[in-house]
C-alpha cells in the first residue's frame, strides 16, 4: 500500500494486526504497532485489548499490562 503512495488508515492497521497475530504470533503484531506509533496513528482500544490477551497467554505480562494501560 505504502509503495503505491497510499497511507493505511487506523482501521486498516488494526485489521492487519488482528490478522497477523493469529498467523505469525504477537511479536509480529507488536512490530506493526510500532510502525503505527512511528506514523503517529493511535490503535483502537479493542486492538490493544486483543494484543494484551495474546501477550498474557504467552506470559508476557508486563507487555500485556502496558497495552491495557494505553486503553482510554
N, C-alpha and C positions, 0 to 999 in steps of 0.2 A: 504494500500500500504506500509506504513512505517513498519507495523508489519511484513511484508514479507521481510524487508530489502531493499526495493526499495525507492529511493528518487524521489518524484514527480518533474517534470520539471516546469519551469516558465509558460509554456503554459498550463500545467495541472492545476496548481493553478489558473491561470486566468480563465480558463473554469469553474472550480469549484466555484469560486467567483461569476461569472455571473449567474450560475445556482442557487446558494444558495440565492442570494438576491431576486430572483423572487419568491421563495417559502417561505423563512424564514425572509426576510427583510434585510435591510442594516446593522444592527448591527451584524448579523452573518457573513456577508461578511467582515466587519471590523475585526472581530476576526480571520478570515482566513488570512487577510492581515497582521495582527500582527505576525502570525506564519511564513509567508513568510519572514518578516523582521528579525525575530529571526534567521532564517536559511540563512540570507544574500542573499535572492532571490528578485530581483527587478521586480515589476509588469510591464506589458505593459502599455503604456500611455493610450491606449483605455480602459483598465480596470479601471484605475484611473478616467477617464472621466465618465464612467458609474457610479462608486461609487459617484462621485461629483453630477451627475444628481439626483440620488436617494436621496442623502443627502439633496439636495436643495428642493426636493418635500416634504421631512419630516421636513423642516425648520431647518435643522442642517447646517446653512450657514457657520459657522466658519470651520467646518469639511470639507464641500464641497470646500471651498476656499483652505484649506491646501492640498487637493488632487490635485486641479488644479495647485497649486504652484509646485508640485512634477513632473508634466509632463515636460519632456525635449524634 
